[in-house]
Amino acid sequence: SSIADRDPCPYRIIEDIGGAFAFGAVGGGIWHLGKGAWQSPKGARTIGAIGNCAARAPVMGGQFAVWGGLFACCDCSLSAIRQKEDPWNSILSGAATGGILAARAGPKAMASSAIVGGVILALIEGMGIWMNNYFSEAPPGMENADAMGPPANDITAPPTTGGMGMIPTGLGSVGVGRRPTKSSDVVTMGVDSSFDSGGHETTFDSGSGASSSSSSSKEGGSGGGWWPFGGSS
């Protein structure tokens, strides 16, 4: 996790101690389980593996918890002294923790352990920074995607004008939103046979109602049309 996601310092110590103990106990349990099975004689490998894991896994978890607690204390102290949170706090804390844990072995052991701890934490912090920068970069060709804006024919974009301008470009050619502009644009609708015994289609003209009625009267007079009994002779 990044530096901004970490808990504040008083609670960070408890979190690091618990996390380090769990990591050491689980990892040490797996390691000593296999080691116990390997060193036990045939017929007693399962019992030997379980016994070795139960005896050594908590010890390794405690060692990791001590290291995590010292590291968290050094980190919080450096944060309070320097008044900033950056990778240098973790690097210096790793070096200080390694030196403190090797204090009983003498100055040379302290110096070597401090160098090893600082180098390990520097590698960890560098890897974390590199991964954050790598995954936060935009894909190739998408650097100016925000400045370019949406495409011209994006049908998911919100409307910017009212009326017919709301229809996206390219859809008007297929008849979406078109209205009849001529009197010859006729809407036809099929009629059920129960209403029209002749099986004809009824047409509705948008502008020539008078001509339709006159033509209907002529057809009625000539014996055709919709009247079921025919025209008068």
C-alpha beads as a LAMMPS data file, in Angstrom:
LAMMPS data file: protein, C-alpha beads

233 atoms
232 bonds

1 atom types
1 bond types

-500.0 500.0 xlo xhi
-500.0 500.0 ylo yhi
-500.0 500.0 zlo zhi

Masses

1 110.0

Atoms # bond

1 1 1 0.000 0.000 0.000
2 1 1 1.075 3.605 -0.502
3 1 1 2.194 5.966 2.245
4 1 1 -1.103 7.872 2.162
5 1 1 -3.064 4.678 2.919
6 1 1 -1.228 3.877 6.157
7 1 1 -2.744 4.368 9.603
8 1 1 -1.553 7.188 11.866
9 1 1 1.468 6.518 13.997
10 1 1 0.055 5.399 17.361
11 1 1 -2.049 2.725 15.654
12 1 1 0.563 1.883 13.040
13 1 1 2.758 0.203 15.672
14 1 1 -0.005 -2.210 16.713
15 1 1 -0.886 -2.930 13.092
16 1 1 2.723 -3.688 12.145
17 1 1 3.236 -5.941 15.166
18 1 1 0.120 -7.976 14.400
19 1 1 0.847 -8.207 10.692
20 1 1 4.461 -9.232 11.271
21 1 1 3.445 -11.899 13.801
22 1 1 0.848 -13.369 11.423
23 1 1 3.325 -13.353 8.527
24 1 1 6.041 -15.014 10.609
25 1 1 3.716 -17.579 12.166
26 1 1 2.187 -18.662 8.851
27 1 1 5.444 -18.650 6.925
28 1 1 7.360 -20.286 9.754
29 1 1 4.622 -22.876 10.192
30 1 1 4.874 -23.907 6.546
31 1 1 8.664 -23.986 6.689
32 1 1 8.945 -25.990 9.918
33 1 1 6.141 -28.326 8.849
34 1 1 8.170 -29.403 5.855
35 1 1 11.394 -29.451 7.838
36 1 1 9.872 -31.659 10.538
37 1 1 8.495 -34.078 7.952
38 1 1 11.893 -34.246 6.244
39 1 1 13.872 -34.918 9.434
40 1 1 11.432 -37.394 10.993
41 1 1 11.854 -41.144 10.454
42 1 1 9.521 -43.162 8.250
43 1 1 6.202 -43.918 9.873
44 1 1 6.350 -40.829 12.092
45 1 1 6.635 -38.038 9.519
46 1 1 3.155 -36.659 10.160
47 1 1 3.593 -36.533 13.917
48 1 1 7.088 -35.085 13.600
49 1 1 5.942 -32.408 11.153
50 1 1 3.057 -31.299 13.353
51 1 1 5.205 -31.274 16.484
52 1 1 7.989 -29.256 14.865
53 1 1 5.468 -26.772 13.432
54 1 1 3.734 -26.331 16.799
55 1 1 7.054 -25.765 18.579
56 1 1 8.824 -23.436 16.140
57 1 1 6.105 -21.485 14.303
58 1 1 5.111 -19.284 17.301
59 1 1 8.781 -18.535 17.966
60 1 1 9.330 -17.305 14.450
61 1 1 6.101 -15.300 14.646
62 1 1 7.384 -13.633 17.818
63 1 1 10.699 -12.782 16.149
64 1 1 8.889 -11.181 13.247
65 1 1 6.639 -9.282 15.676
66 1 1 9.697 -7.857 17.481
67 1 1 11.181 -6.740 14.176
68 1 1 7.853 -5.167 13.083
69 1 1 7.404 -3.367 16.393
70 1 1 10.929 -1.872 16.331
71 1 1 10.505 -0.865 12.721
72 1 1 7.168 0.855 13.422
73 1 1 8.595 2.695 16.440
74 1 1 11.572 3.965 14.411
75 1 1 9.286 4.960 11.558
76 1 1 6.981 6.937 13.845
77 1 1 9.942 8.608 15.542
78 1 1 11.460 9.677 12.227
79 1 1 8.077 10.947 11.027
80 1 1 7.742 13.088 14.150
81 1 1 11.311 14.425 13.841
82 1 1 11.292 15.128 10.091
83 1 1 7.598 16.166 9.949
84 1 1 7.049 14.322 6.657
85 1 1 6.086 10.926 5.300
86 1 1 8.354 9.635 2.529
87 1 1 10.300 6.468 1.603
88 1 1 13.375 7.713 3.457
89 1 1 11.611 7.092 6.761
90 1 1 11.184 3.408 5.906
91 1 1 14.765 3.041 4.661
92 1 1 16.285 4.640 7.753
93 1 1 13.913 2.693 9.999
94 1 1 14.997 -0.590 8.416
95 1 1 18.651 0.278 8.976
96 1 1 18.004 1.304 12.591
97 1 1 15.991 -1.846 13.285
98 1 1 18.717 -4.110 11.906
99 1 1 21.331 -2.342 14.003
100 1 1 19.299 -2.503 17.211
101 1 1 18.557 -6.213 16.862
102 1 1 22.282 -6.962 16.394
103 1 1 23.441 -4.737 19.252
104 1 1 24.463 -7.694 21.440
105 1 1 26.891 -8.966 18.798
106 1 1 29.089 -5.867 18.750
107 1 1 29.582 -2.732 16.634
108 1 1 30.633 -4.591 13.478
109 1 1 27.584 -6.791 13.549
110 1 1 25.406 -3.734 14.175
111 1 1 26.885 -1.917 11.162
112 1 1 26.514 -4.883 8.831
113 1 1 22.954 -5.584 9.984
114 1 1 22.052 -1.907 9.591
115 1 1 23.381 -1.866 6.021
116 1 1 21.497 -5.046 5.150
117 1 1 18.260 -3.711 6.667
118 1 1 18.578 -0.390 4.851
119 1 1 19.289 -2.056 1.507
120 1 1 16.340 -4.446 1.851
121 1 1 13.934 -1.623 2.714
122 1 1 15.327 0.492 -0.130
123 1 1 14.621 -2.330 -2.586
124 1 1 11.101 -2.777 -1.212
125 1 1 10.310 0.947 -1.389
126 1 1 11.825 1.268 -4.855
127 1 1 9.775 -1.653 -6.138
128 1 1 6.616 -0.140 -4.669
129 1 1 7.284 3.253 -6.284
130 1 1 8.002 1.635 -9.645
131 1 1 4.811 -0.429 -9.546
132 1 1 2.702 2.618 -8.621
133 1 1 4.165 4.634 -11.485
134 1 1 3.797 1.763 -13.939
135 1 1 0.139 1.049 -13.219
136 1 1 -0.812 4.745 -13.039
137 1 1 0.452 5.540 -16.556
138 1 1 -2.058 5.883 -19.392
139 1 1 -1.988 3.283 -22.202
140 1 1 -0.077 4.193 -25.381
141 1 1 -2.064 6.565 -27.576
142 1 1 -4.401 7.639 -24.757
143 1 1 -2.288 10.441 -23.263
144 1 1 -4.542 13.208 -24.705
145 1 1 -7.824 11.313 -24.475
146 1 1 -9.288 13.748 -21.941
147 1 1 -8.397 16.783 -24.038
148 1 1 -9.853 15.280 -27.228
149 1 1 -13.308 14.800 -25.721
150 1 1 -15.997 12.389 -26.925
151 1 1 -16.328 11.515 -30.645
152 1 1 -18.639 13.515 -32.883
153 1 1 -21.186 10.694 -33.364
154 1 1 -21.229 9.450 -29.775
155 1 1 -24.859 8.432 -29.131
156 1 1 -24.166 8.099 -25.394
157 1 1 -23.225 11.766 -25.011
158 1 1 -25.822 14.034 -23.343
159 1 1 -27.822 16.335 -25.667
160 1 1 -26.575 19.887 -26.071
161 1 1 -29.418 21.362 -28.177
162 1 1 -33.176 20.960 -28.278
163 1 1 -35.618 19.861 -30.958
164 1 1 -34.421 17.906 -33.957
165 1 1 -30.820 18.665 -33.039
166 1 1 -31.011 15.965 -30.356
167 1 1 -30.913 13.263 -33.052
168 1 1 -27.295 12.101 -33.472
169 1 1 -25.603 12.695 -36.767
170 1 1 -25.978 9.772 -39.124
171 1 1 -29.331 8.549 -37.819
172 1 1 -31.448 11.038 -39.780
173 1 1 -30.669 9.274 -43.031
174 1 1 -32.452 6.111 -41.899
175 1 1 -35.715 7.919 -41.166
176 1 1 -35.436 8.492 -37.433
177 1 1 -37.412 11.556 -36.375
178 1 1 -38.541 12.523 -39.936
179 1 1 -41.919 14.098 -40.513
180 1 1 -43.997 14.121 -43.734
181 1 1 -43.506 17.410 -45.539
182 1 1 -45.651 16.781 -48.654
183 1 1 -49.307 16.108 -49.136
184 1 1 -48.382 12.989 -51.070
185 1 1 -46.901 11.368 -47.943
186 1 1 -49.749 9.005 -47.133
187 1 1 -50.013 6.773 -44.119
188 1 1 -51.676 3.466 -44.937
189 1 1 -53.256 1.187 -42.389
190 1 1 -54.817 -2.208 -42.933
191 1 1 -58.457 -2.645 -41.893
192 1 1 -59.949 -5.818 -40.514
193 1 1 -62.368 -7.731 -42.762
194 1 1 -65.193 -7.274 -40.245
195 1 1 -65.210 -3.549 -41.087
196 1 1 -64.499 -3.796 -44.815
197 1 1 -66.309 -6.553 -46.680
198 1 1 -64.468 -5.752 -49.891
199 1 1 -61.013 -6.364 -48.424
200 1 1 -59.798 -2.865 -49.359
201 1 1 -57.289 -0.753 -47.428
202 1 1 -58.307 2.522 -45.886
203 1 1 -55.949 5.423 -46.635
204 1 1 -55.591 8.652 -44.708
205 1 1 -54.371 11.588 -46.719
206 1 1 -52.618 14.416 -44.923
207 1 1 -53.878 17.199 -47.185
208 1 1 -56.591 16.179 -49.649
209 1 1 -59.648 15.292 -47.587
210 1 1 -62.113 16.873 -50.028
211 1 1 -60.772 15.010 -53.035
212 1 1 -60.966 11.744 -51.116
213 1 1 -64.617 12.291 -50.200
214 1 1 -65.543 13.246 -53.776
215 1 1 -63.796 10.225 -55.198
216 1 1 -65.601 8.027 -52.681
217 1 1 -68.974 9.444 -53.761
218 1 1 -68.145 8.803 -57.399
219 1 1 -67.165 5.243 -56.690
220 1 1 -70.396 4.764 -54.735
221 1 1 -72.394 6.084 -57.638
222 1 1 -70.712 3.700 -60.061
223 1 1 -71.484 0.615 -58.005
224 1 1 -68.103 0.127 -56.259
225 1 1 -66.659 1.305 -52.999
226 1 1 -67.102 0.164 -49.502
227 1 1 -70.964 0.101 -49.417
228 1 1 -71.903 -3.598 -49.136
229 1 1 -75.169 -3.271 -51.123
230 1 1 -73.571 -1.574 -54.123
231 1 1 -74.389 1.804 -55.642
232 1 1 -77.781 2.960 -56.779
233 1 1 -78.391 2.409 -60.481

Bonds

1 1 1 2
2 1 2 3
3 1 3 4
4 1 4 5
5 1 5 6
6 1 6 7
7 1 7 8
8 1 8 9
9 1 9 10
10 1 10 11
11 1 11 12
12 1 12 13
13 1 13 14
14 1 14 15
15 1 15 16
16 1 16 17
17 1 17 18
18 1 18 19
19 1 19 20
20 1 20 21
21 1 21 22
22 1 22 23
23 1 23 24
24 1 24 25
25 1 25 26
26 1 26 27
27 1 27 28
28 1 28 29
29 1 29 30
30 1 30 31
31 1 31 32
32 1 32 33
33 1 33 34
34 1 34 35
35 1 35 36
36 1 36 37
37 1 37 38
38 1 38 39
39 1 39 40
40 1 40 41
41 1 41 42
42 1 42 43
43 1 43 44
44 1 44 45
45 1 45 46
46 1 46 47
47 1 47 48
48 1 48 49
49 1 49 50
50 1 50 51
51 1 51 52
52 1 52 53
53 1 53 54
54 1 54 55
55 1 55 56
56 1 56 57
57 1 57 58
58 1 58 59
59 1 59 60
60 1 60 61
61 1 61 62
62 1 62 63
63 1 63 64
64 1 64 65
65 1 65 66
66 1 66 67
67 1 67 68
68 1 68 69
69 1 69 70
70 1 70 71
71 1 71 72
72 1 72 73
73 1 73 74
74 1 74 75
75 1 75 76
76 1 76 77
77 1 77 78
78 1 78 79
79 1 79 80
80 1 80 81
81 1 81 82
82 1 82 83
83 1 83 84
84 1 84 85
85 1 85 86
86 1 86 87
87 1 87 88
88 1 88 89
89 1 89 90
90 1 90 91
91 1 91 92
92 1 92 93
93 1 93 94
94 1 94 95
95 1 95 96
96 1 96 97
97 1 97 98
98 1 98 99
99 1 99 100
100 1 100 101
101 1 101 102
102 1 102 103
103 1 103 104
104 1 104 105
105 1 105 106
106 1 106 107
107 1 107 108
108 1 108 109
109 1 109 110
110 1 110 111
111 1 111 112
112 1 112 113
113 1 113 114
114 1 114 115
115 1 115 116
116 1 116 117
117 1 117 118
118 1 118 119
119 1 119 120
120 1 120 121
121 1 121 122
122 1 122 123
123 1 123 124
124 1 124 125
125 1 125 126
126 1 126 127
127 1 127 128
128 1 128 129
129 1 129 130
130 1 130 131
131 1 131 132
132 1 132 133
133 1 133 134
134 1 134 135
135 1 135 136
136 1 136 137
137 1 137 138
138 1 138 139
139 1 139 140
140 1 140 141
141 1 141 142
142 1 142 143
143 1 143 144
144 1 144 145
145 1 145 146
146 1 146 147
147 1 147 148
148 1 148 149
149 1 149 150
150 1 150 151
151 1 151 152
152 1 152 153
153 1 153 154
154 1 154 155
155 1 155 156
156 1 156 157
157 1 157 158
158 1 158 159
159 1 159 160
160 1 160 161
161 1 161 162
162 1 162 163
163 1 163 164
164 1 164 165
165 1 165 166
166 1 166 167
167 1 167 168
168 1 168 169
169 1 169 170
170 1 170 171
171 1 171 172
172 1 172 173
173 1 173 174
174 1 174 175
175 1 175 176
176 1 176 177
177 1 177 178
178 1 178 179
179 1 179 180
180 1 180 181
181 1 181 182
182 1 182 183
183 1 183 184
184 1 184 185
185 1 185 186
186 1 186 187
187 1 187 188
188 1 188 189
189 1 189 190
190 1 190 191
191 1 191 192
192 1 192 193
193 1 193 194
194 1 194 195
195 1 195 196
196 1 196 197
197 1 197 198
198 1 198 199
199 1 199 200
200 1 200 201
201 1 201 202
202 1 202 203
203 1 203 204
204 1 204 205
205 1 205 206
206 1 206 207
207 1 207 208
208 1 208 209
209 1 209 210
210 1 210 211
211 1 211 212
212 1 212 213
213 1 213 214
214 1 214 215
215 1 215 216
216 1 216 217
217 1 217 218
218 1 218 219
219 1 219 220
220 1 220 221
221 1 221 222
222 1 222 223
223 1 223 224
224 1 224 225
225 1 225 226
226 1 226 227
227 1 227 228
228 1 228 229
229 1 229 230
230 1 230 231
231 1 231 232
232 1 232 233
